[in-house]
Amino acid sequence: MQTSREHHRSASLQGLYHQPLQDPYCLSNFQILENNMCPDNGNQGTSISFKPSKEQYFTLESSPSTAGYTVCDSPSVTSCLSNISPFSAQVSQSYLSDPHHSPNNYGSPVSGSSVADNGNEFRHKRREALLGSGPDIADSFYNSVNSGIHQLTSMSIRDWNQLVENISRLDLREVLKYCAEAVSNNDVSLADALMEVLEKRVSISGDPVQRLSAYMLEGLRARLKRSGTVIYKSLRCEPTSTELMSYMSILYDICPYWKFAYISANVVVEEVMENEPRIHIIDFQIAQGSQWMSLIHSLARRPGGPPLVRITGVDDSQSAHARGGGLHIVGQKLLDFAKSCHVPFEFHAAAMSGCEVERENLRVQPGEALAVNCPYVLHHMPDESVSTQNHRDTLLRLVKSLSPKVMTLVEQESNTNTSPFPSRFKETMEYYTAMFESIDAARLPRDDRLRIRAEENCVARDIVNMIACEDTERVERHEMLGKWNARLKMAGYTPLTLSSSVTNAVVDLLKLYNENYSIMERDGALYLRWKNRCMATSSAWR
């Protein structure tokens, strides 16, 4: 009986994530949610009918695009079809503005500079000053890197070409690590030389390692030239809202990372709120609010009638840009959907970042059961290593003071918050190698322009930020679940063990994806894995 009830709950909460999709892309095999989703009153059990509607419901990762959506052939899109990241044009501007670098002494093709014969001659002279000749050029290079001695004697063009050939036989990631070491040591000459070699091997339309390496190379270049923040900010605002929504929808469709967050949290909230007549959900990453549509649909079938549901959506400028408008859009969509399901509903907008939230912004009322949702958001908040204000722990203590019945937390399982640059670079490489492999497993063509733009705007900008930026400018600060456990316990929380129904719901979700995805249970939490790498965790707290 218990098993049957758990399966029923899991199925009902997943239904709205797995419906047939329409095909709005002319350049992609992937599809987007465009149907209204309501219970079929003529059916029993967990069946759900999806009735076409002029009003579309979609997530931050889903697109409102129509079947006629076409990608604009803008210069930024065209640049994606080259083997080098389109960030390079932005980086080249920092070279031009740097008094120590002119268009002549930085002649890399990735910068977009026109290299004449005299420019080539200058580059050859620079190469001769970088590395020394010897019987074994590769060994000479390794010794120079490992010893930190980079002021070597002159090298002929032939020997330089031989060195490049030898380096080209190395694993691409190893060359990146040497380049990162040079950047970390502020060895501009060696870093420039290695970047020239790397440019010939990376590709934003290549295999997963080549794609990742292209963006990591740009992160290193930006770090060397102090231009990481410029690139990160431009990527956050460059696409139109419609374009950004379509890019996000691709990753939402082909990878389970966001659905893992939505489904696991929804099952937890429904279980904890089983007998509550008034439910208040505070969502610190409300996006489009679509996560809560499946929960509203499930609550509509509660024996004895549905509860009153209040949702407070916390917003930031990034979500508003992707959405193409303010939180009133989210509120109206959820209100319309709740009405169609006959669920009493209220929506409250808190248009601010989590760092700015105060108790009065959340409008918690007496007599309501409170749930707080934090999907992939807390790692953006600076902690004690960045500022004495420690927004990360401040928010956790604020939420705890509200006495929620449950707080759901989903975060990347990666350690890039306080790690020194060399360790952070290595961790970023390992984590995002798995990420790009998982994207590649969806078998969207590697030269698909929408896929490239999705990776650039939704993944690569985070990579650039983690590699190129420091202090308050570095906003991507992931922590492992063990560290989150320590933070939460210090703030007064106690962990809640996730039930088997949560596990079953996620297992059912992963059946729709590549077999290399798996779930691991540990210490009451769920770990989403790609092959042997843990990618994300879901946990619940009180």
C-alpha positions in Angstrom: 0.0 0.0 0.0 2.8 2.4 0.9 4.7 1.5 -2.2 1.7 2.1 -4.3 1.0 5.5 -2.7 4.6 6.6 -3.2 4.6 5.5 -6.9 1.3 7.4 -7.4 2.8 10.6 -5.9 6.0 10.3 -7.9 4.1 9.8 -11.2 1.7 12.7 -10.6 4.5 15.1 -9.8 6.5 14.1 -12.9 3.7 14.2 -15.4 4.0 17.8 -16.4 7.7 17.5 -17.1 7.4 14.6 -19.6 4.6 15.5 -22.0 4.9 15.4 -25.8 6.6 18.5 -27.1 6.2 20.8 -30.1 9.1 21.5 -32.5 9.8 25.2 -32.6 13.3 25.0 -33.9 14.3 25.2 -37.5 17.9 24.4 -36.7 17.5 22.0 -33.9 16.1 18.6 -33.1 14.9 19.8 -29.7 11.5 20.8 -28.7 9.8 23.2 -26.2 6.8 23.0 -23.9 3.9 25.0 -25.4 0.8 23.3 -24.1 -1.4 24.3 -21.2 -1.5 21.5 -18.7 -4.7 20.6 -16.8 -6.2 17.5 -15.3 -8.5 15.5 -17.5 -11.7 15.3 -15.4 -12.9 12.4 -17.4 -10.0 10.1 -16.4 -9.0 8.5 -13.1 -5.7 7.9 -11.4 -2.6 9.7 -12.5 -3.4 10.3 -16.2 -3.0 13.9 -17.3 -4.3 15.5 -20.5 -2.5 18.3 -22.1 -4.9 20.8 -23.8 -3.5 23.2 -26.3 -3.8 26.8 -25.2 -2.8 30.2 -26.5 -1.2 30.9 -23.2 2.1 29.1 -22.9 3.7 27.8 -19.7 7.4 27.4 -19.6 10.3 27.4 -17.3 13.4 29.7 -17.3 15.0 26.9 -19.3 12.0 26.5 -21.7 11.3 28.9 -24.5 8.1 30.8 -25.6 9.4 30.5 -29.1 7.0 29.6 -31.9 7.5 27.0 -34.6 8.9 29.7 -36.8 11.7 30.7 -34.6 14.9 31.3 -36.5 18.3 32.2 -35.2 19.5 35.6 -36.4 22.7 35.5 -38.4 24.4 38.1 -36.3 28.2 38.5 -36.2 28.2 36.9 -32.7 26.4 33.8 -34.1 28.6 33.6 -37.1 31.7 33.8 -35.0 30.4 30.6 -33.2 31.0 28.7 -36.4 34.8 29.2 -36.2 37.0 27.0 -34.1 37.6 29.7 -31.6 35.3 31.1 -28.9 33.5 34.3 -29.8 34.7 35.8 -26.5 38.0 36.4 -28.2 36.9 39.6 -29.9 36.1 41.1 -26.5 39.4 39.9 -25.1 41.3 41.5 -28.0 39.9 44.8 -27.0 41.6 44.6 -23.7 44.9 43.8 -25.5 44.4 46.9 -27.6 43.7 49.1 -24.6 46.7 47.7 -22.7 49.7 50.0 -23.2 52.0 47.0 -23.0 50.3 45.2 -25.9 49.7 46.6 -29.4 48.0 44.9 -32.4 51.4 43.9 -33.6 52.8 42.2 -30.5 49.6 40.2 -30.0 49.0 38.6 -33.4 46.8 35.7 -32.5 44.2 34.8 -35.1 41.6 34.5 -32.3 41.8 38.2 -31.6 40.5 39.0 -35.0 43.7 41.0 -35.8 44.9 41.1 -39.4 48.4 39.7 -39.5 50.6 41.0 -42.4 54.0 39.7 -43.3 55.7 42.1 -41.0 53.5 41.0 -38.2 54.5 37.4 -38.8 58.2 38.5 -38.7 57.6 40.2 -35.4 56.0 37.1 -34.0 58.9 34.9 -35.1 61.3 37.2 -33.3 59.2 37.0 -30.2 59.1 33.3 -30.3 62.9 33.2 -30.6 63.1 35.1 -27.3 60.7 32.8 -25.5 62.3 29.3 -25.6 65.7 27.9 -26.1 67.0 25.3 -28.5 68.3 21.9 -27.4 68.5 18.2 -28.4 65.1 17.6 -26.9 62.8 20.5 -27.3 59.9 19.0 -25.5 62.1 18.3 -22.5 63.4 21.8 -22.7 59.9 23.1 -22.6 58.9 20.9 -19.7 61.9 21.8 -17.7 61.3 25.5 -18.2 57.7 25.2 -17.0 58.5 23.0 -14.1 61.5 25.1 -12.9 59.7 28.4 -13.6 62.6 29.6 -15.8 61.2 31.1 -18.9 63.9 33.5 -20.1 65.6 31.1 -22.4 68.0 31.6 -25.3 66.9 32.2 -28.9 65.1 29.5 -30.9 64.9 29.1 -34.6 61.6 29.1 -36.4 62.3 25.4 -37.3 62.8 24.5 -33.7 59.7 26.5 -32.7 57.7 24.5 -35.2 59.1 21.3 -33.8 58.2 22.4 -30.3 54.6 23.1 -31.4 54.4 19.7 -33.0 55.7 18.0 -29.9 53.2 19.9 -27.7 50.4 19.1 -30.1 50.9 15.4 -29.2 50.2 16.1 -25.5 46.7 15.8 -24.0 44.9 19.0 -24.5 44.0 19.3 -20.8 47.7 19.0 -19.9 48.6 21.9 -22.1 45.8 23.9 -20.5 47.2 23.1 -17.1 50.7 24.4 -18.1 49.1 27.5 -19.5 47.1 28.0 -16.3 50.4 27.7 -14.3 52.0 30.4 -16.5 49.0 32.7 -16.1 49.0 32.1 -12.3 52.7 33.0 -12.2 51.9 36.1 -14.4 54.4 34.8 -17.0 52.9 36.7 -19.9 55.5 35.5 -22.5 55.1 31.8 -21.8 51.3 32.1 -21.4 51.0 33.9 -24.8 53.1 31.2 -26.5 51.0 28.4 -25.0 47.8 30.2 -26.0 49.0 30.4 -29.6 49.5 26.6 -29.5 46.1 26.0 -27.8 44.2 28.1 -30.3 45.0 25.6 -33.0 43.6 22.7 -31.0 40.5 24.0 -29.3 37.1 24.2 -31.1 33.7 25.3 -29.9 32.2 22.9 -32.4 34.5 20.0 -31.6 34.4 17.1 -29.1 33.6 17.8 -25.4 37.2 18.4 -24.4 37.8 20.7 -27.3 34.7 22.7 -26.6 35.5 23.1 -22.9 39.1 23.9 -23.7 38.0 26.8 -26.0 36.2 28.4 -23.1 38.8 27.7 -20.5 41.4 29.2 -22.8 39.3 32.4 -23.1 39.0 32.4 -19.3 42.8 32.2 -19.0 43.3 35.0 -21.5 40.7 37.1 -19.7 42.5 36.5 -16.4 45.8 37.5 -17.8 44.3 40.7 -19.2 41.9 41.4 -16.3 38.9 41.4 -18.7 36.9 38.5 -17.2 34.2 40.7 -15.6 33.7 42.5 -18.9 33.1 39.2 -20.7 30.9 37.8 -18.0 28.6 40.9 -17.9 28.4 41.1 -21.7 27.3 37.4 -21.9 24.6 38.0 -19.3 23.0 40.7 -21.4 24.1 40.1 -25.0 21.2 37.9 -26.2 17.7 39.1 -26.4 15.2 37.6 -23.9 13.7 35.4 -26.6 17.2 34.2 -27.7 18.3 33.5 -24.1 15.1 31.6 -23.3 15.7 29.4 -26.4 19.3 28.7 -25.4 18.2 27.8 -21.9 15.5 25.6 -23.1 18.0 23.4 -25.1 19.9 22.5 -21.9 16.7 22.1 -20.0 15.5 19.6 -22.5 18.7 17.6 -23.2 20.1 17.4 -19.7 18.2 16.4 -16.4 20.0 18.9 -14.1 17.1 21.4 -13.7 14.4 18.7 -13.7 16.3 16.9 -11.0 16.0 20.0 -8.9 12.4 20.6 -9.6 11.1 17.1 -9.2 13.1 16.2 -6.1 12.0 19.5 -4.3 8.4 19.1 -5.3 8.1 15.6 -4.0 9.6 16.7 -0.7 7.3 19.7 -0.3 4.2 17.7 -1.1 5.1 15.0 1.5 5.9 17.5 4.2 2.8 19.6 3.5 0.5 16.5 3.3 -2.2 17.7 5.8 -1.6 21.5 5.8 -4.5 23.7 4.8 -2.4 26.8 4.1 0.9 26.5 2.3 3.4 29.3 1.7 6.4 28.6 -0.7 9.3 31.0 -0.9 11.3 30.4 -4.0 14.7 32.1 -4.2 15.1 31.1 -7.9 11.5 31.5 -9.2 12.5 31.9 -12.9 9.3 31.2 -14.8 7.6 29.5 -11.8 6.9 26.4 -13.9 8.3 24.2 -11.2 5.2 24.7 -9.1 2.6 23.9 -11.8 3.0 20.2 -11.3 2.7 20.6 -7.5 -0.4 22.7 -7.9 -1.9 20.1 -10.2 -1.1 17.4 -7.6 -2.6 19.4 -4.7 -5.8 19.9 -6.7 -6.5 16.2 -6.2 -6.0 16.2 -2.5 -8.8 14.3 -0.6 -11.1 16.8 1.0 -10.1 19.6 -1.3 -6.9 21.5 -2.1 -5.1 23.8 0.3 -4.6 27.5 -0.1 -1.2 28.0 -1.9 0.8 31.2 -1.6 4.1 31.6 -3.5 6.6 34.3 -2.9 9.0 34.6 -5.9 12.4 36.1 -5.4 13.8 37.5 -8.6 17.0 39.0 -10.0 17.8 41.0 -13.2 19.1 37.9 -15.0 15.8 36.1 -14.6 13.9 39.2 -15.6 16.0 39.6 -18.7 15.5 36.0 -19.7 11.8 36.2 -19.0 11.4 39.5 -20.9 9.5 41.2 -18.1 8.9 41.4 -14.4 7.5 38.9 -11.9 3.9 39.9 -12.7 4.3 37.6 -15.7 5.1 34.7 -13.4 2.3 35.6 -11.0 -0.3 35.8 -13.7 0.6 32.5 -15.3 0.6 30.6 -12.0 -2.7 32.3 -11.1 -4.3 31.3 -14.3 -3.1 27.7 -14.0 -4.2 27.4 -10.4 -7.7 28.7 -11.4 -7.8 26.0 -14.1 -7.1 23.4 -11.4 -9.5 25.0 -8.8 -6.7 25.6 -6.3 -6.9 28.8 -4.2 -3.8 30.8 -5.0 -1.9 33.9 -4.2 1.4 35.2 -5.6 3.7 37.8 -4.0 6.7 39.3 -6.0 10.0 40.1 -4.3 12.0 41.7 -7.1 15.4 41.6 -5.7 18.4 39.3 -5.3 18.7 37.0 -2.4 21.5 39.2 -0.9 19.0 42.0 -0.6 16.1 40.1 1.0 14.8 41.2 4.4 12.2 39.5 6.5 9.5 42.0 5.7 10.0 41.3 1.9 8.7 37.7 2.4 5.4 38.5 4.1 5.2 35.3 6.1 1.8 35.1 7.9 0.7 33.3 11.1 -0.9 29.9 10.6 0.7 29.0 7.3 3.1 26.1 6.7 6.3 27.5 5.2 8.5 25.8 2.6 11.6 27.4 1.2 13.2 26.4 -2.1 16.8 27.1 -3.1 17.7 25.5 -6.5 21.2 26.4 -7.8 21.1 29.8 -6.2 23.0 30.0 -2.9 26.4 29.5 -4.6 25.9 33.0 -6.1 25.9 34.6 -2.7 29.2 35.8 -1.4 30.3 34.2 1.9 32.8 35.1 4.6 35.8 34.6 2.3 34.5 37.5 0.1 33.0 40.0 2.5 32.4 40.4 6.2 28.7 40.8 5.4 28.7 37.1 4.5 25.4 37.2 2.6 25.4 33.4 2.2 25.1 32.6 5.9 23.0 35.7 6.6 20.3 34.4 4.3 20.4 30.9 5.8 19.9 32.4 9.3 17.1 34.6 8.0 15.3 31.6 6.6 15.8 29.6 9.7 14.3 32.4 11.8 11.1 32.0 9.8 10.7 28.4 11.1 10.0 26.6 7.8 8.7 23.1 7.8 11.2 22.3 5.1 14.0 24.0 3.1 15.0 22.2 -0.1 18.6 22.8 -1.4 20.0 21.8 -4.8 23.5 22.7 -5.7 26.4 21.7 -8.0 28.7 19.2 -6.4 31.9 21.1 -7.0 34.5 22.9 -4.9 35.3 26.3 -6.4 34.5 28.7 -3.7 37.6 29.2 -1.6 40.1 27.1 -3.6 43.3 28.9 -4.8 43.4 29.4 -8.5 45.4 26.3 -9.5 43.1 24.0 -7.6 40.0 25.8 -8.8 41.2 25.6 -12.4 41.7 21.8 -12.1 38.3 21.4 -10.4 36.6 23.5 -13.0 38.2 21.4 -15.8 37.1 18.1 -14.2 33.5 19.2 -13.4 32.8 20.8 -16.8 34.5 17.9 -18.7 31.7 15.8 -17.3 29.1 18.5 -18.1 30.2 18.9 -21.7 30.3 15.1 -22.1 26.7 14.9 -20.8 25.6 17.6 -23.2 27.3 15.8 -26.1 25.5 12.5 -25.2 22.2 14.1 -26.2 23.5 13.8 -29.8 22.5 17.3 -30.9 24.9 17.9 -33.9 28.2 19.4 -32.7 28.0 22.2 -35.2 24.4 23.1 -34.3 24.3 26.9 -33.8 21.7 26.8 -31.1 23.7 24.2 -29.2 26.9 26.4 -29.5 25.0 29.5 -28.3 23.4 27.6 -25.5 26.8 26.4 -24.2 28.3 29.9 -24.7 25.5 31.8 -22.8 24.5 29.2 -20.2 27.7 27.3 -19.4 30.8 29.1 -20.7 30.0 32.4 -19.0 30.2 30.5 -15.6 33.5 29.0 -16.6 35.0 32.3 -17.6 33.8 33.8 -14.3 35.4 31.1 -12.2 38.7 31.2 -14.0 39.1 34.9 -14.8 37.6 36.7 -11.8 38.4 37.1 -8.1 37.0 38.7 -5.0 33.5 40.3 -5.4 33.7 39.9 -9.2 33.7 36.1 -9.0 30.1 35.2 -8.5 30.2 31.5 -9.3 31.3 29.9 -6.0 30.3 26.3 -5.7 30.6 24.2 -2.6 30.4 20.5 -1.9 27.4 19.2 0.1 29.7 18.5 3.0 30.4 22.2 3.3 26.7 23.1 2.9 26.0 20.6 5.7 28.4 22.5 8.0 26.9 25.9 7.1 23.3 24.7 7.6 24.0 23.0 10.9 25.8 26.1 12.2 22.7 28.1 11.3 20.6 25.8 13.4 19.1 23.4 10.7 18.7 19.7 11.0 18.7 17.4 7.9 15.6 15.6 6.7 16.2 12.2 5.1 14.7 12.1 1.6 12.1 9.4 1.2 12.1 6.5 -1.3 9.4 8.4 -3.2 11.8 11.2 -4.0 14.4 8.6 -5.2 11.8 6.8 -7.3 10.7 10.1 -9.0 14.2 10.9 -9.9 15.0 7.4 -11.1 11.9 7.6 -13.4 13.2 10.9 -14.7 16.6 9.5 -15.6 15.0 6.8 -17.7 14.4 9.5 -20.3 18.2 10.3 -20.6 21.5 8.7 -21.3 22.3 5.5 -19.3 25.4 7.2 -17.9 23.3 9.3 -15.6 22.6 7.7 -12.2 21.4 8.5 -8.7 23.3 7.7 -5.5 21.8 8.0 -2.0 24.1 9.1 0.8 23.4 10.4 4.3 19.8 11.2 3.5 20.6 13.2 0.3 20.5 12.4 -3.4 23.5 12.8 -5.7 23.0 13.1 -9.5 25.9 11.5 -11.2 27.4 11.5 -14.7 29.4 8.3 -15.0 31.6 8.4 -11.8 31.3 12.1 -11.3 28.8 13.6 -8.9 27.2 16.7 -10.6 24.5 17.9 -8.3 22.9 17.2 -4.9 19.4 17.5 -3.5 18.8 17.7 0.2 16.1 18.8 2.6 16.4 20.7 5.9 14.3 21.9 8.8 
